[in-house]
Amino acid sequence: MGTKRDYYEVLGVPKDASKEDIKKAYRKLAIQNHPDRNPGDKAAEERFKEATEAYEVLGDDKKRETYDRFGFAGVDGMNGAGAGGNPQDYSEMFRGFEDIFGSGGGGFSDIFDTLFGGGGGGGGGSSRSSHGSNLRYDLELPFEDAVFGCSREIAFTHNEACPTCHGSGSADGSGRRVCPTCQGSGQVRRSSGFFSISQPCPTCGGEGYVVEKPCRDCRGTGLAKKKIKVKVTIPAGVDDGKRVVIPGQGDAGPNGGPAGDLYIFIRVRPHEYYERQGNDLYCALPITMTMAALGGEISFDTIDKKTIKVTIPAGVQNGKMLRVREGGVPSGGGRRGDLYLKIMVQIPERISRQGREILEQYRQSEGEQTKPQPIRLDDLK
């Protein structure tokens, strides 16, 4: 479908829409574009899938909050429609849509699997194989590792082809037979509400066949869980909430289908001194009041442990920003962001007798403003 549309735009609701308004908008689109109402209409099917994906995110409070903060980057890999994730229990989210999807054990999850390629399989034939599920792994990184990149070895569990039956699901190569319920089509039809719904066969799970003698180890699934370790390369400049995709490291597909992908979601720990905005870094730089008045040169250790010289202009004011070019975060384009040093003039809490005498002399020489005028707020920006 090309570039994804904003989920609020898809459902035709404003960003402050209530949960009930979102549900009503989805109901209208689901009825208009339901596949059984528009047989053979691929455009309607795509609109149905797009609306369902949008509702799956905006209809869930936590996913909606994540989407509002991070956009598609925050929810990709979480919702089944958008990323082929693990099968979920949709009974609560799609409560009230029984007239559209039917009630009982099949309902929405069956049509969801048919349209989006989830765990159930699709339309007919014993040679069919399904794509494996994508997996999610949350990886927390220190601030510096996210800035400059790093390598990590992670351990996780995924499904692989059963080593006993080599993924066939059958014991001793006994093979499979045509499903007696659907006669190999993988689909059964059921009337529900004002629709006649085609759903994956409950006997064979939409595969069109059943295993004659299931493998004892995998019980006919053809899959076995295995814990593995993978070395992950984190690119320099990765930001909080971004993801790294490792193809083929998700769950193996049933019936010898291709494996899903592993989505690594990055969480970056805050730094004690630095903040990041895009590829720019910000840091507070304390200087003495004499340095602020007279100016000079100071040494500063950057985030990559390099010592640089920073020139402080005479008369610099508290809060002034000094820019160090390309002292920020590396980017894919080759140029680093900039480093911004916010001047913080430190006033000593205690002054020696000699220092007090010098300041009194300065006061007498330069005078003292005893009735200062307010500073315009625009001048502080």
DOSEVO-120971 format. One record per residue (C-alpha): chain; x, y, z. Coordinates in steps of 0.001 Angstrom, whole numbers. Example, Ala and Ser with C-alpha at 12.3 -4.5 7.8 and 13.67 -1.06 7.14 Angstrom:
% residues 2
{chaine:A, x:12300, y:-4500, z:7800}
{chaine:A, x:13670, y:-1060, z:7140}
//
This chain:
% residues 381
{chaine:A, x:0, y:0, z:0}
{chaine:A, x:3032, y:2309, z:-66}
{chaine:A, x:3494, y:4850, z:2704}
{chaine:A, x:1352, y:4197, z:5743}
{chaine:A, x:-1371, y:6689, z:6525}
{chaine:A, x:-1763, y:8098, z:10002}
{chaine:A, x:-4107, y:5852, z:11999}
{chaine:A, x:-6369, y:8763, z:12960}
{chaine:A, x:-6631, y:9701, z:9284}
{chaine:A, x:-7482, y:6102, z:8373}
{chaine:A, x:-10438, y:6053, z:10785}
{chaine:A, x:-11393, y:9651, z:10015}
{chaine:A, x:-11301, y:10819, z:13641}
{chaine:A, x:-9420, y:13669, z:15381}
{chaine:A, x:-6499, y:12900, z:17690}
{chaine:A, x:-8561, y:13736, z:20756}
{chaine:A, x:-11392, y:11381, z:19732}
{chaine:A, x:-12956, y:9336, z:22505}
{chaine:A, x:-12652, y:5572, z:22587}
{chaine:A, x:-16338, y:5268, z:21678}
{chaine:A, x:-15926, y:7549, z:18640}
{chaine:A, x:-12968, y:5437, z:17469}
{chaine:A, x:-15041, y:2287, z:17849}
{chaine:A, x:-17955, y:3773, z:15873}
{chaine:A, x:-15634, y:4930, z:13086}
{chaine:A, x:-14095, y:1477, z:12809}
{chaine:A, x:-17495, y:-253, z:12784}
{chaine:A, x:-18606, y:1891, z:9840}
{chaine:A, x:-15454, y:1149, z:7827}
{chaine:A, x:-15503, y:-2566, z:8712}
{chaine:A, x:-19065, y:-2952, z:7447}
{chaine:A, x:-18380, y:-986, z:4251}
{chaine:A, x:-15207, y:-2894, z:3343}
{chaine:A, x:-15828, y:-6365, z:4796}
{chaine:A, x:-14419, y:-9025, z:2394}
{chaine:A, x:-17690, y:-10972, z:2351}
{chaine:A, x:-19534, y:-7838, z:1252}
{chaine:A, x:-16959, y:-7117, z:-1437}
{chaine:A, x:-15922, y:-10517, z:-2871}
{chaine:A, x:-12898, y:-10226, z:-5131}
{chaine:A, x:-12453, y:-6487, z:-4412}
{chaine:A, x:-8797, y:-6181, z:-3416}
{chaine:A, x:-9079, y:-2439, z:-2773}
{chaine:A, x:-11890, y:-3000, z:-261}
{chaine:A, x:-9889, y:-5779, z:1375}
{chaine:A, x:-6891, y:-3462, z:1750}
{chaine:A, x:-9090, y:-740, z:3251}
{chaine:A, x:-10529, y:-3309, z:5673}
{chaine:A, x:-7038, y:-4392, z:6715}
{chaine:A, x:-5858, y:-796, z:7074}
{chaine:A, x:-8839, y:152, z:9249}
{chaine:A, x:-8438, y:-2974, z:11390}
{chaine:A, x:-4750, y:-2251, z:11963}
{chaine:A, x:-5602, y:1332, z:12955}
{chaine:A, x:-8330, y:202, z:15364}
{chaine:A, x:-6085, y:-2427, z:16915}
{chaine:A, x:-3723, y:394, z:17971}
{chaine:A, x:-6120, y:3261, z:18711}
{chaine:A, x:-8632, y:966, z:20427}
{chaine:A, x:-6008, y:-88, z:22986}
{chaine:A, x:-5107, y:2605, z:25545}
{chaine:A, x:-1470, y:1559, z:25970}
{chaine:A, x:-804, y:1147, z:22250}
{chaine:A, x:-2537, y:4458, z:21525}
{chaine:A, x:-372, y:6261, z:24083}
{chaine:A, x:2781, y:4732, z:22568}
{chaine:A, x:1645, y:5637, z:19050}
{chaine:A, x:876, y:9232, z:20077}
{chaine:A, x:4403, y:9574, z:21505}
{chaine:A, x:6527, y:7678, z:18986}
{chaine:A, x:4357, y:7162, z:15892}
{chaine:A, x:4740, y:3975, z:13863}
{chaine:A, x:8211, y:3317, z:15346}
{chaine:A, x:6628, y:2733, z:18743}
{chaine:A, x:3986, y:223, z:17683}
{chaine:A, x:5555, y:-1619, z:14743}
{chaine:A, x:6026, y:-5231, z:15813}
{chaine:A, x:3404, y:-4926, z:18572}
{chaine:A, x:175, y:-5168, z:16617}
{chaine:A, x:-642, y:-8328, z:14742}
{chaine:A, x:-2031, y:-6602, z:11676}
{chaine:A, x:937, y:-4375, z:11210}
{chaine:A, x:3734, y:-6798, z:11876}
{chaine:A, x:2475, y:-10339, z:11846}
{chaine:A, x:2964, y:-10699, z:15567}
{chaine:A, x:2036, y:-13599, z:17787}
{chaine:A, x:-1622, y:-14606, z:17786}
{chaine:A, x:-3614, y:-12718, z:20406}
{chaine:A, x:-6927, y:-12967, z:22147}
{chaine:A, x:-9050, y:-10318, z:20431}
{chaine:A, x:-12289, y:-11197, z:22184}
{chaine:A, x:-12163, y:-8187, z:24517}
{chaine:A, x:-11045, y:-5569, z:21991}
{chaine:A, x:-13623, y:-6626, z:19394}
{chaine:A, x:-16470, y:-7101, z:21837}
{chaine:A, x:-19584, y:-5564, z:20302}
{chaine:A, x:-18637, y:-6514, z:16726}
{chaine:A, x:-20203, y:-9988, z:16856}
{chaine:A, x:-22740, y:-8983, z:14196}
{chaine:A, x:-19851, y:-8367, z:11799}
{chaine:A, x:-17352, y:-11068, z:12710}
{chaine:A, x:-19532, y:-13625, z:14449}
{chaine:A, x:-19372, y:-14878, z:18020}
{chaine:A, x:-17854, y:-17945, z:19591}
{chaine:A, x:-14462, y:-19546, z:19137}
{chaine:A, x:-13706, y:-18342, z:15595}
{chaine:A, x:-14910, y:-14812, z:15207}
{chaine:A, x:-12443, y:-12077, z:14500}
{chaine:A, x:-9249, y:-14037, z:15163}
{chaine:A, x:-10086, y:-16414, z:12308}
{chaine:A, x:-10739, y:-13739, z:9703}
{chaine:A, x:-7729, y:-11838, z:11039}
{chaine:A, x:-5498, y:-14853, z:10414}
{chaine:A, x:-6963, y:-15295, z:6924}
{chaine:A, x:-6376, y:-11678, z:5883}
{chaine:A, x:-3137, y:-10881, z:7678}
{chaine:A, x:-1320, y:-14205, z:7546}
{chaine:A, x:-1301, y:-14881, z:11293}
{chaine:A, x:-1172, y:-18196, z:13022}
{chaine:A, x:-4177, y:-19753, z:11304}
{chaine:A, x:-3162, y:-20022, z:7678}
{chaine:A, x:-5054, y:-19136, z:4533}
{chaine:A, x:-7034, y:-20381, z:1663}
{chaine:A, x:-6789, y:-24023, z:778}
{chaine:A, x:-4426, y:-26703, z:-451}
{chaine:A, x:-2189, y:-29165, z:1367}
{chaine:A, x:1072, y:-27621, z:82}
{chaine:A, x:425, y:-24352, z:1907}
{chaine:A, x:2985, y:-23080, z:4455}
{chaine:A, x:2650, y:-20085, z:6775}
{chaine:A, x:5127, y:-17390, z:7646}
{chaine:A, x:6500, y:-17662, z:11185}
{chaine:A, x:5702, y:-15096, z:13852}
{chaine:A, x:7875, y:-12062, z:14457}
{chaine:A, x:9423, y:-11733, z:17906}
{chaine:A, x:10193, y:-8698, z:20047}
{chaine:A, x:13237, y:-8184, z:22264}
{chaine:A, x:13723, y:-5092, z:24452}
{chaine:A, x:17366, y:-4042, z:24785}
{chaine:A, x:18500, y:-1324, z:27200}
{chaine:A, x:21725, y:503, z:26357}
{chaine:A, x:23943, y:3013, z:28154}
{chaine:A, x:23795, y:6488, z:26616}
{chaine:A, x:27325, y:6310, z:25146}
{chaine:A, x:26692, y:2940, z:23456}
{chaine:A, x:23631, y:4345, z:21715}
{chaine:A, x:25637, y:7372, z:20542}
{chaine:A, x:28662, y:5520, z:19195}
{chaine:A, x:27197, y:2082, z:18448}
{chaine:A, x:28119, y:-1256, z:19963}
{chaine:A, x:27765, y:-5028, z:19700}
{chaine:A, x:25684, y:-7109, z:22075}
{chaine:A, x:25053, y:-10828, z:22441}
{chaine:A, x:21438, y:-11485, z:23334}
{chaine:A, x:19740, y:-14737, z:24345}
{chaine:A, x:16116, y:-15534, z:23582}
{chaine:A, x:13829, y:-18468, z:22799}
{chaine:A, x:12151, y:-19073, z:19465}
{chaine:A, x:10501, y:-21917, z:17566}
{chaine:A, x:12604, y:-23996, z:15190}
{chaine:A, x:11759, y:-27002, z:13045}
{chaine:A, x:11374, y:-30066, z:15257}
{chaine:A, x:14638, y:-32073, z:15009}
{chaine:A, x:12764, y:-35377, z:15373}
{chaine:A, x:10350, y:-35013, z:12460}
{chaine:A, x:12312, y:-32260, z:10634}
{chaine:A, x:9326, y:-29966, z:10781}
{chaine:A, x:6839, y:-32332, z:9142}
{chaine:A, x:4849, y:-32940, z:12327}
{chaine:A, x:4405, y:-36636, z:11530}
{chaine:A, x:6086, y:-39594, z:13233}
{chaine:A, x:8234, y:-41987, z:11207}
{chaine:A, x:7344, y:-40234, z:7960}
{chaine:A, x:3768, y:-41507, z:8132}
{chaine:A, x:2610, y:-38442, z:6265}
{chaine:A, x:-658, y:-36533, z:6237}
{chaine:A, x:-4161, y:-36987, z:4971}
{chaine:A, x:-6778, y:-34644, z:3620}
{chaine:A, x:-8776, y:-32968, z:6367}
{chaine:A, x:-12179, y:-34697, z:6638}
{chaine:A, x:-13925, y:-31482, z:7741}
{chaine:A, x:-12974, y:-29114, z:4927}
{chaine:A, x:-11966, y:-31731, z:2347}
{chaine:A, x:-8609, y:-30070, z:1827}
{chaine:A, x:-9827, y:-26533, z:1180}
{chaine:A, x:-8689, y:-25229, z:4557}
{chaine:A, x:-11867, y:-23165, z:4839}
{chaine:A, x:-15349, y:-23549, z:6228}
{chaine:A, x:-18239, y:-21105, z:5805}
{chaine:A, x:-20581, y:-19999, z:8526}
{chaine:A, x:-23526, y:-17613, z:8554}
{chaine:A, x:-23349, y:-15019, z:11318}
{chaine:A, x:-25463, y:-11898, z:11562}
{chaine:A, x:-25969, y:-10507, z:8075}
{chaine:A, x:-22723, y:-12011, z:6715}
{chaine:A, x:-21666, y:-15415, z:5480}
{chaine:A, x:-18112, y:-15686, z:6786}
{chaine:A, x:-15365, y:-17892, z:5403}
{chaine:A, x:-13060, y:-19019, z:8209}
{chaine:A, x:-10051, y:-21310, z:8621}
{chaine:A, x:-11135, y:-24885, z:9280}
{chaine:A, x:-11106, y:-25580, z:13048}
{chaine:A, x:-9981, y:-29186, z:12516}
{chaine:A, x:-6845, y:-28548, z:10460}
{chaine:A, x:-6272, y:-24889, z:11368}
{chaine:A, x:-6656, y:-23846, z:7737}
{chaine:A, x:-3907, y:-26153, z:6452}
{chaine:A, x:-6190, y:-28478, z:4483}
{chaine:A, x:-4635, y:-31615, z:5962}
{chaine:A, x:-4194, y:-33409, z:9278}
{chaine:A, x:-1220, y:-35410, z:10498}
{chaine:A, x:-1893, y:-39147, z:10421}
{chaine:A, x:498, y:-39989, z:13267}
{chaine:A, x:1694, y:-36890, z:15158}
{chaine:A, x:5338, y:-36681, z:16187}
{chaine:A, x:5680, y:-37465, z:19891}
{chaine:A, x:8126, y:-34628, z:20555}
{chaine:A, x:6274, y:-31781, z:18867}
{chaine:A, x:2776, y:-33333, z:18967}
{chaine:A, x:2241, y:-32707, z:15298}
{chaine:A, x:3142, y:-29014, z:15243}
{chaine:A, x:6481, y:-29547, z:13524}
{chaine:A, x:7993, y:-26944, z:15864}
{chaine:A, x:10254, y:-27076, z:18901}
{chaine:A, x:11360, y:-24276, z:21228}
{chaine:A, x:15065, y:-23548, z:21340}
{chaine:A, x:17118, y:-20986, z:23250}
{chaine:A, x:19723, y:-19322, z:21080}
{chaine:A, x:22274, y:-16510, z:21294}
{chaine:A, x:22673, y:-13913, z:18590}
{chaine:A, x:25288, y:-11178, z:18218}
{chaine:A, x:23607, y:-7869, z:17422}
{chaine:A, x:25337, y:-4829, z:15934}
{chaine:A, x:23776, y:-1574, z:17132}
{chaine:A, x:24485, y:1265, z:14679}
{chaine:A, x:25931, y:4541, z:15921}
{chaine:A, x:23342, y:7208, z:16625}
{chaine:A, x:20425, y:4893, z:17420}
{chaine:A, x:17843, y:6751, z:19501}
{chaine:A, x:15493, y:5710, z:22285}
{chaine:A, x:12443, y:3854, z:20960}
{chaine:A, x:14044, y:2890, z:17639}
{chaine:A, x:14301, y:-709, z:16506}
{chaine:A, x:16820, y:-2999, z:14850}
{chaine:A, x:15448, y:-5844, z:12708}
{chaine:A, x:17248, y:-9187, z:12354}
{chaine:A, x:15620, y:-11105, z:9483}
{chaine:A, x:14829, y:-14773, z:9937}
{chaine:A, x:15424, y:-14952, z:13701}
{chaine:A, x:11744, y:-15045, z:14688}
{chaine:A, x:9682, y:-18208, z:15004}
{chaine:A, x:9979, y:-20817, z:12278}
{chaine:A, x:6924, y:-21074, z:10077}
{chaine:A, x:4663, y:-24113, z:10453}
{chaine:A, x:4764, y:-26720, z:7698}
{chaine:A, x:8261, y:-25618, z:6686}
{chaine:A, x:7246, y:-21993, z:6172}
{chaine:A, x:9805, y:-19166, z:6346}
{chaine:A, x:10821, y:-17840, z:9744}
{chaine:A, x:9660, y:-14494, z:11047}
{chaine:A, x:11962, y:-11653, z:12050}
{chaine:A, x:13375, y:-10518, z:15380}
{chaine:A, x:12557, y:-6910, z:16289}
{chaine:A, x:14946, y:-5397, z:18824}
{chaine:A, x:13457, y:-2307, z:20477}
{chaine:A, x:16069, y:43, z:21902}
{chaine:A, x:15754, y:1712, z:25287}
{chaine:A, x:18483, y:4245, z:26126}
{chaine:A, x:19375, y:5007, z:29738}
{chaine:A, x:19555, y:8728, z:30575}
{chaine:A, x:23029, y:10256, z:30941}
{chaine:A, x:24159, y:12044, z:34083}
{chaine:A, x:25322, y:15154, z:32215}
{chaine:A, x:24082, y:15025, z:28626}
{chaine:A, x:20688, y:15344, z:26990}
{chaine:A, x:19954, y:14540, z:23373}
{chaine:A, x:17709, y:16274, z:20860}
{chaine:A, x:17934, y:14649, z:17441}
{chaine:A, x:21656, y:14378, z:16723}
{chaine:A, x:22581, y:17331, z:18944}
{chaine:A, x:23838, y:17011, z:22514}
{chaine:A, x:23298, y:19494, z:25343}
{chaine:A, x:25411, y:19898, z:28476}
{chaine:A, x:25630, y:22472, z:31285}
{chaine:A, x:29098, y:24089, z:31600}
{chaine:A, x:29911, y:25758, z:34954}
{chaine:A, x:32312, y:28727, z:34902}
{chaine:A, x:33448, y:31230, z:37523}
{chaine:A, x:32087, y:34757, z:37618}
{chaine:A, x:35550, y:36129, z:36815}
{chaine:A, x:35738, y:33890, z:33724}
{chaine:A, x:32278, y:35126, z:32724}
{chaine:A, x:33351, y:38765, z:33130}
{chaine:A, x:36846, y:38602, z:31667}
{chaine:A, x:36566, y:35683, z:29253}
{chaine:A, x:39263, y:33118, z:28584}
{chaine:A, x:39863, y:29556, z:27506}
{chaine:A, x:38919, y:26392, z:29372}
{chaine:A, x:39365, y:22660, z:28770}
{chaine:A, x:36345, y:20380, z:28388}
{chaine:A, x:36111, y:16570, z:28040}
{chaine:A, x:33519, y:15595, z:25412}
{chaine:A, x:31326, y:12505, z:25514}
{chaine:A, x:33896, y:10575, z:23442}
{chaine:A, x:36617, y:11358, z:26047}
{chaine:A, x:38396, y:13954, z:23909}
{chaine:A, x:39718, y:17111, z:25568}
{chaine:A, x:38860, y:20267, z:23655}
{chaine:A, x:39528, y:23952, z:24222}
{chaine:A, x:36468, y:26179, z:24601}
{chaine:A, x:36776, y:29938, z:24264}
{chaine:A, x:34593, y:31865, z:26718}
{chaine:A, x:33820, y:35368, z:25412}
{chaine:A, x:34212, y:38219, z:27876}
{chaine:A, x:30917, y:39306, z:29375}
{chaine:A, x:29124, y:36027, z:28607}
{chaine:A, x:25767, y:35817, z:30360}
{chaine:A, x:24359, y:32991, z:32447}
{chaine:A, x:22359, y:30600, z:30233}
{chaine:A, x:24187, y:31513, z:27013}
{chaine:A, x:24632, y:28598, z:24576}
{chaine:A, x:28042, y:27937, z:23020}
{chaine:A, x:28155, y:25586, z:20032}
{chaine:A, x:30876, y:23034, z:19376}
{chaine:A, x:30499, y:21917, z:15768}
{chaine:A, x:30204, y:18156, z:15194}
{chaine:A, x:30550, y:17405, z:18882}
{chaine:A, x:27214, y:15578, z:18976}
{chaine:A, x:25807, y:12255, z:17779}
{chaine:A, x:27085, y:10526, z:14601}
{chaine:A, x:24528, y:10124, z:11821}
{chaine:A, x:24207, y:7852, z:8826}
{chaine:A, x:25030, y:10747, z:6510}
{chaine:A, x:28551, y:11021, z:7931}
{chaine:A, x:28236, y:14401, z:9696}
{chaine:A, x:27846, y:14430, z:13448}
{chaine:A, x:25397, y:16651, z:15243}
{chaine:A, x:26585, y:19588, z:17311}
{chaine:A, x:27344, y:19955, z:21018}
{chaine:A, x:25697, y:22857, z:22840}
{chaine:A, x:27244, y:24026, z:26109}
{chaine:A, x:24937, y:26024, z:28348}
{chaine:A, x:26912, y:28508, z:30422}
{chaine:A, x:26147, y:28326, z:34136}
{chaine:A, x:27894, y:31120, z:36039}
{chaine:A, x:28751, y:29901, z:39534}
{chaine:A, x:28593, y:32438, z:42356}
{chaine:A, x:30756, y:31442, z:45346}
{chaine:A, x:28864, y:30988, z:48581}
{chaine:A, x:31884, y:32095, z:50611}
{chaine:A, x:34471, y:34721, z:49666}
{chaine:A, x:37867, y:35292, z:51269}
{chaine:A, x:38672, y:38604, z:52896}
{chaine:A, x:40986, y:39545, z:50049}
{chaine:A, x:38388, y:38576, z:47486}
{chaine:A, x:35745, y:40671, z:49241}
{chaine:A, x:38043, y:43686, z:49238}
{chaine:A, x:38647, y:43291, z:45509}
{chaine:A, x:34924, y:43045, z:44791}
{chaine:A, x:34221, y:46110, z:46948}
{chaine:A, x:36811, y:48006, z:44931}
{chaine:A, x:35112, y:46858, z:41729}
{chaine:A, x:31723, y:48001, z:43074}
{chaine:A, x:33083, y:51445, z:43914}
{chaine:A, x:34810, y:51688, z:40545}
{chaine:A, x:31945, y:50526, z:38323}
{chaine:A, x:28969, y:51451, z:40459}
{chaine:A, x:26006, y:49313, z:41441}
{chaine:A, x:22493, y:49185, z:39990}
{chaine:A, x:20164, y:49420, z:42951}
{chaine:A, x:16980, y:49662, z:40887}
{chaine:A, x:17381, y:47373, z:37853}
{chaine:A, x:14839, y:47310, z:35035}
{chaine:A, x:13153, y:43984, z:34142}
{chaine:A, x:14602, y:42118, z:31169}
{chaine:A, x:12313, y:41402, z:28223}
{chaine:A, x:11415, y:37734, z:28049}
{chaine:A, x:12292, y:37651, z:24331}
{chaine:A, x:15843, y:38640, z:25230}
{chaine:A, x:16207, y:35523, z:27344}
{chaine:A, x:15449, y:33161, z:24478}
//
